[in-house]
């Protein structure tokens, strides 16, 4: 079972690199299989379609971020410190895994039709990450550190700023290394949530 899980993740990582460079529609299963040195049929043993591989890839990325935030949420510290730690971890993550973040922007956000089912447009694929953001916000409200507000507004205060910094970093327009901005970004998010 462990070997199958590892193989599935290897396929996802290979697909992420190609999807992030070429986009979903310009990447073929053949290219992914060639990149890995396996047969096309081998990939289809794990993913019945390219679309299912795209969905598994976004879930893979958001679960990695969710695990990082879950660890921070479980820590015994103020919400202010949790936000600072999450911003720091997030910035390290996007520098170490640029293809994962590029995939999120280039495929997930740009090709919503790939992720839409009858009732859901891919929000459920990021459920673990969204749940951890909600937990961070809810705990902050319970402890009196954050002002109570609509979840989606609070969610966008966090992810909007992080998304903008991700974009600026990807476009190479930041004058400093991304890590230099950690405290300022964390303080901005904290202030936005607390007032």
C-alpha positions as CSV (number, residue, x, y, z in Angstrom):
1,X,0.0,0.0,0.0
2,X,2.9,2.4,0.9
3,X,4.5,1.7,-2.5
4,X,1.3,2.6,-4.3
5,X,0.9,5.8,-2.3
6,X,4.5,6.8,-3.1
7,X,4.0,6.0,-6.9
8,X,0.8,8.1,-6.9
9,X,2.7,11.1,-5.3
10,X,5.5,10.7,-7.8
11,X,3.1,11.0,-10.7
12,X,1.5,14.1,-9.1
13,X,4.9,15.7,-8.6
14,X,5.8,15.1,-12.2
15,X,2.5,16.4,-13.5
16,X,2.8,19.5,-11.3
17,X,6.1,20.4,-12.9
18,X,4.7,20.1,-16.4
19,X,1.3,21.6,-15.7
20,X,2.9,24.6,-14.0
21,X,5.2,25.2,-17.0
22,X,2.9,24.4,-19.9
23,X,-0.6,24.6,-18.5
24,X,-3.2,21.9,-18.3
25,X,-4.3,21.8,-21.9
26,X,-0.8,21.9,-23.4
27,X,0.4,19.0,-21.2
28,X,-0.2,15.4,-22.3
29,X,-0.2,12.2,-20.3
30,X,2.5,11.0,-22.7
31,X,4.7,13.9,-21.7
32,X,4.1,13.1,-18.0
33,X,4.9,9.4,-18.5
34,X,8.0,10.3,-20.6
35,X,9.2,12.7,-17.9
36,X,8.9,9.8,-15.3
37,X,10.2,7.0,-17.6
38,X,7.0,5.0,-17.2
39,X,4.3,3.9,-19.6
40,X,1.1,5.9,-20.2
41,X,-0.9,2.9,-19.0
42,X,1.0,3.0,-15.7
43,X,-0.3,6.5,-15.1
44,X,-3.8,5.5,-16.0
45,X,-3.6,2.8,-13.4
46,X,-3.5,5.5,-10.8
47,X,-5.6,8.3,-12.5
48,X,-8.4,7.5,-15.0
49,X,-8.0,10.8,-16.7
50,X,-5.8,13.9,-17.0
51,X,-8.6,15.8,-15.3
52,X,-8.6,13.4,-12.3
53,X,-4.8,13.9,-12.1
54,X,-5.3,17.7,-12.1
55,X,-7.8,17.4,-9.2
56,X,-5.5,15.2,-7.3
57,X,-2.7,17.6,-7.8
58,X,-4.6,20.6,-6.3
59,X,-5.6,18.4,-3.4
60,X,-2.0,17.4,-2.9
61,X,-0.8,21.0,-2.8
62,X,-3.5,22.3,-0.5
63,X,-3.0,19.3,1.9
64,X,0.7,20.1,2.2
65,X,-0.2,23.7,3.2
66,X,-3.0,22.4,5.5
67,X,-0.5,20.1,7.3
68,X,1.8,23.1,8.0
69,X,-1.0,25.3,9.3
70,X,-2.4,22.4,11.4
71,X,0.9,22.0,13.1
72,X,0.9,25.8,13.8
73,X,-2.7,25.8,15.0
74,X,-1.9,23.0,17.5
75,X,0.8,25.1,19.0
76,X,0.5,26.9,22.3
77,X,1.0,30.6,21.2
78,X,-1.0,33.7,20.4
79,X,-2.8,34.0,17.2
80,X,-0.4,36.8,16.2
81,X,2.5,34.4,16.5
82,X,0.6,31.7,14.7
83,X,0.0,34.1,11.8
84,X,3.7,35.1,11.8
85,X,4.8,31.4,11.8
86,X,2.3,30.6,9.0
87,X,3.5,33.5,6.8
88,X,7.1,32.4,7.4
89,X,6.3,28.7,6.5
90,X,4.2,29.8,3.5
91,X,7.1,31.9,2.1
92,X,9.5,29.1,2.5
93,X,7.0,26.7,0.9
94,X,6.6,28.8,-2.2
95,X,10.3,29.3,-2.6
96,X,11.0,25.5,-2.2
97,X,8.0,24.4,-4.3
98,X,7.4,27.1,-7.0
99,X,5.8,24.5,-9.3
100,X,3.1,23.9,-6.7
101,X,2.2,27.5,-6.3
102,X,2.5,28.1,-10.1
103,X,0.1,25.2,-10.6
104,X,-2.4,26.7,-8.2
105,X,-2.4,30.0,-10.1
106,X,-1.8,28.8,-13.7
107,X,-4.2,25.8,-13.6
108,X,-6.5,25.8,-10.6
109,X,-7.5,29.5,-10.7
110,X,-7.3,29.9,-14.5
111,X,-9.2,26.8,-15.5
112,X,-12.1,26.6,-13.1
113,X,-14.1,24.4,-15.5
114,X,-11.7,21.5,-14.9
115,X,-12.6,21.5,-11.2
116,X,-16.3,22.1,-11.4
117,X,-18.7,19.3,-10.7
118,X,-22.4,19.6,-10.4
119,X,-22.4,21.1,-6.9
120,X,-18.8,22.2,-6.3
121,X,-16.2,24.1,-8.2
122,X,-13.1,22.7,-6.6
123,X,-13.6,24.3,-3.2
124,X,-13.8,20.8,-1.6
125,X,-10.4,19.9,-3.1
126,X,-8.9,22.6,-0.8
127,X,-11.1,21.7,2.2
128,X,-8.3,20.7,4.6
129,X,-6.5,24.0,4.1
130,X,-9.7,26.0,4.3
131,X,-10.7,24.2,7.5
132,X,-7.3,25.1,9.1
133,X,-7.7,28.8,8.0
134,X,-11.2,28.7,9.6
135,X,-9.8,27.2,12.8
136,X,-7.1,30.0,13.0
137,X,-9.8,32.7,12.5
138,X,-12.3,31.1,14.9
139,X,-9.8,30.6,17.6
140,X,-8.7,34.2,17.2
141,X,-12.3,35.4,17.6
142,X,-12.8,33.2,20.6
143,X,-9.7,34.5,22.3
144,X,-10.7,38.1,21.5
145,X,-7.7,38.7,19.3
146,X,-9.7,39.0,16.1
147,X,-12.9,40.9,15.4
148,X,-15.8,38.7,14.4
149,X,-16.7,39.1,10.8
150,X,-17.9,37.1,7.8
151,X,-15.6,34.0,7.3
152,X,-15.0,34.8,3.6
153,X,-13.9,38.3,4.3
154,X,-11.5,37.1,7.0
155,X,-10.3,34.3,4.7
156,X,-9.6,36.8,1.9
157,X,-7.7,39.0,4.3
158,X,-5.2,36.2,4.8
159,X,-5.2,34.5,1.4
160,X,-5.5,37.7,-0.6
161,X,-2.3,39.2,0.9
162,X,-0.4,35.9,0.6
163,X,-1.6,35.4,-3.0
164,X,-0.5,38.9,-3.9
165,X,3.0,38.3,-2.4
166,X,3.1,35.0,-4.2
167,X,2.3,36.7,-7.5
168,X,4.9,39.5,-6.9
169,X,7.5,36.9,-6.0
170,X,6.7,34.8,-9.1
171,X,7.1,37.9,-11.3
172,X,10.4,38.8,-9.7
173,X,9.4,42.3,-8.9
174,X,10.2,42.2,-5.1
175,X,13.3,44.2,-4.3
176,X,14.2,41.9,-1.4
177,X,14.1,38.2,-0.7
178,X,10.6,37.1,0.2
179,X,11.6,36.2,3.7
180,X,12.4,39.9,4.5
181,X,8.7,40.6,4.2
182,X,7.5,38.0,6.7
183,X,7.0,40.3,9.8
184,X,5.4,43.1,7.8
185,X,3.0,40.8,6.0
186,X,2.1,38.9,9.2
187,X,1.6,42.2,11.1
188,X,-0.6,43.5,8.3
189,X,-2.8,40.4,8.3
190,X,-3.0,40.4,12.1
191,X,-4.1,44.1,12.2
192,X,-6.6,43.5,9.4
193,X,-8.2,40.6,11.4
194,X,-8.1,42.4,14.7
195,X,-9.7,45.8,13.9
